[in-house]
Amino acid sequence: MESSIEDVLIDLAELFKNFADSTRIKILYDLLDGEKNVTEICEDIDMTQSAVSHQLKILKTSKLVNSKREGKSVIYFLADDHVSSIIAMGKEHVEEDE
């Protein structure tokens, strides 16, 4: 069944809500460098594991981040190229006036 434009716009608003949190943006930006475990992300963005884990759960639910298990570690990575494109375009946009 085809989505109505209203449904698409609601989903789009939900997507952008995920980018409205600075911690989530830091995590996504950090993952632009490649796959990382929670400890690496915590060190890179200087945040606690509980805070990072909470935001990773939201990002996974929103299909912006995926994960895989490697031994005892869970490795996180951007879900697809769209995520990195959105971040790159947003960064470009905010840097235009600098």
N, C-alpha and C positions, 0 to 999 in steps of 0.2 A: 504494500500500500504506500502510495506516495505521500510524503509529508507536506503539510501546508506551509506556506511561507511563514505563517505565525509560529508554527512549531519549530521551524528552522531558526527563526530569530530568537525564540526562547532558549533553544539549545546554544546558540551563539552567545547570548548573554551569560549563560551558565559557564561556558568555556572561559569567557573573559573574567568572570569572577575569580577563577583560579589564578589568574595573573595579578590580582589585586592585592596579594599578600607578599610583602617583601621577602619573607623567609622562603616562600615557594619559588619566587623569582631567583633568589640566590641559589637554591638547589638546582633549578633548571639550568641556570647559567653555568654552574659548576659542572653539570653533566654534559655540557657542550664539549668538554675536553675528553669525554669518553666514559666508559663504565667505571663505577666506583662502589665500594661498600659503604655502609653507614658511617663507620669510623673515619674513613677518608673524607667523606662529605662533611662530617662534624669538624674535622681539623681544618678543612679548606674554608669553611664559612664561620668558624669559631662559634659554634652553638652546641648545646647539649644533645646527647643522643635521644633523649625523650622528645625534645622539641623537633628534631629532624625526623625521627621516626613517625611522629604524628603527621607532619606535613607530607612525608612520602606516602603515607596511607591515603591521604586526600588526593595526591597527584596520581596514584595508581587507580583509585576509584574513578577519577576523571579521565583515565586513559591517556595521560600525558607522559607517564613513566611506566616502564615495565621492569620486571626483575627476574632473576634466575638464581638458582642455588648452585654454588660451587663449594663442595665440601660442607663446612660448617657456616660459611659466609653466604649472605644474600647480596648479589650484585645488582645495582640499579643502573638503568640507562634510559635515555629518551625514547619514547614510544615509536616515534617516526620522524621523518624529515620535516613534517609540518611544524612540529614543536620548535625545532631550531630556526625555521624560517620566520615564525611568529616572533620569536625573541630577537632575531637579527633585524627584522623590520621595525619592531618597537624601539630597539636601541638606536637604529638609524634615525627614526622619527624624533626621539627626544634629544639627539645630538645635533639636529639641524640648526637650531638657534644658538648653539654654543659658540 
